[in-house]
Amino acid sequence: MSDEQNGGTQTTPAGPRPEPIRFFGTTWLNHDGNYATRRATVSVGSLAAVAVSCLVLRLAYEGLRLAAVGGFVIVVVVVMFAICTALAFGHTWGSFTKRPDPARQSSLRGLLTIGFVGSLTAYFLRSLKEAPGESLHREEYETARTQYERRTAKRTGNPAKRRRA
């Protein structure tokens, strides 16, 4: 059913549609629909999540100290969280510019869960520049748009009658 049949006056533009981004929908395309407010909210929210996550890790560390598990265990846990956080940061930061491999993504799920502070930090830092993943989505949308325009371009004249240079 078309928009005219539904009683609407707007028609959906032909061609590829932009992929929505979490918290932004498709406002990233033209930076409309309170895009700046959404970016500020996402930045503040992700920074607050980083702060709360660090507090949770601090409580876990204090719990290990109260349990008197020994210096070796505390060092291993701290080093494990530091390494997982750094790896999660790098993986999340890279996923904003390149689509991650689904097989690798599922194999890294545990590591990314442990390093959640790194993922949240990457999300916060990226939201200061743009909607996280906007450049990747914009590049894919522009590529799809040019391919669509190339496919639907009308031919002019009979190609058999063209002059050869």
Buried (B, 14 or more C-beta within 10 A) or exposed (E): EEEEEEEEEEEEEEEBEBBEBEBBBBBBBEBEEEBEEBBEEBBEBBBEBBEEBEEEBEEEBEEBEEEEEEEEEBEEBEEEBEBBBEBBBEBBBEBBEEEEEEEEEEEBEEBBEBBBBBBBBBBBBBBEEBBBBBBBBBEBBEEBEEEEEEEEEEEEEEEEEEEEE
